Amino acid sequence: MITGLPAYQPPVVESVYFYCRVHYRVFVGIEDYQARFAEKEAQEMGATFIDARITPFYECECGQVLDFAPEGFLTVQ
């Protein structure tokens, strides 16, 4: 018997693939230990690590600006 759904928790790390085929691993959490783990994971994957707490906007290698601010949560604007 299902009594209810667990509380939704958004992911703290997201993979973002941009049009120019660059792979970003974006940390959107709040804990420092999670950020260090996410950065290590990005290095292992060969992805560019972005900490959205520090860098909410990032210019891609191809010249496009990526917006990782909470208002546009992981959307390319």
SULFEN-V26646 format. One record per residue. N is the residue number from 1. RES is the residue in three letters. SS is DSSP state (h for helix, s for strand, l for the rest). PSI is psi in radians with two decimals (none if undefined). NEAR is the number of other ideal C-beta (glycine too) atoms within 12 Angstrom. Layout:
n;res;ss;psi;near
N;RES;SS;PSI;NEAR
N;RES;SS;PSI;NEAR
This chain:
n;res;ss;psi;near
1;MET;l;2.24;3
2;ILE;l;2.17;5
3;THR;l;-0.20;5
4;GLY;l;2.85;7
5;LEU;l;2.56;7
6;PRO;l;2.72;7
7;ALA;l;2.33;6
8;TYR;l;2.31;7
9;GLN;l;2.12;10
10;PRO;l;2.64;14
11;PRO;l;2.63;17
12;VAL;l;-0.27;24
13;VAL;s;2.32;30
14;GLU;s;2.55;26
15;SER;s;2.31;23
16;VAL;s;2.16;32
17;TYR;s;2.15;19
18;PHE;l;2.92;26
19;TYR;l;-0.59;14
20;CYS;l;0.21;17
21;ARG;l;0.43;13
22;VAL;l;2.38;23
23;HIS;s;2.16;23
24;TYR;s;2.49;34
25;ARG;s;1.93;32
26;VAL;s;2.16;40
27;PHE;s;2.14;36
28;VAL;l;0.22;32
29;GLY;l;-2.88;23
30;ILE;l;-0.30;15
31;GLU;l;2.36;15
32;ASP;h;-0.68;15
33;TYR;h;-0.60;13
34;GLN;h;-0.63;19
35;ALA;h;-0.73;26
36;ARG;h;-0.71;18
37;PHE;h;-0.73;19
38;ALA;h;-0.65;32
39;GLU;h;-0.71;24
40;LYS;h;-0.74;17
41;GLU;h;-0.71;22
42;ALA;h;-0.71;25
43;GLN;h;-0.73;15
44;GLU;h;-0.57;12
45;MET;h;-0.23;17
46;GLY;l;0.42;13
47;ALA;l;2.81;25
48;THR;s;2.17;28
49;PHE;s;2.34;30
50;ILE;s;2.19;34
51;ASP;s;1.85;27
52;ALA;l;-0.28;32
53;ARG;l;-0.59;20
54;ILE;l;-0.68;16
55;THR;l;1.42;21
56;PRO;l;-0.35;22
57;PHE;s;2.46;19
58;TYR;s;2.38;27
59;GLU;s;2.09;17
60;CYS;l;2.83;23
61;GLU;l;-0.49;16
62;CYS;l;-0.05;14
63;GLY;l;-0.15;12
64;GLN;l;2.54;18
65;VAL;s;2.25;18
66;LEU;s;2.42;31
67;ASP;s;1.97;23
68;PHE;l;0.34;32
69;ALA;l;2.62;20
70;PRO;h;-0.51;16
71;GLU;h;-0.58;12
72;GLY;h;0.86;16
73;PHE;l;1.87;18
74;LEU;l;0.73;28
75;THR;s;2.58;16
76;VAL;l;2.01;22
77;GLN;l;none;15
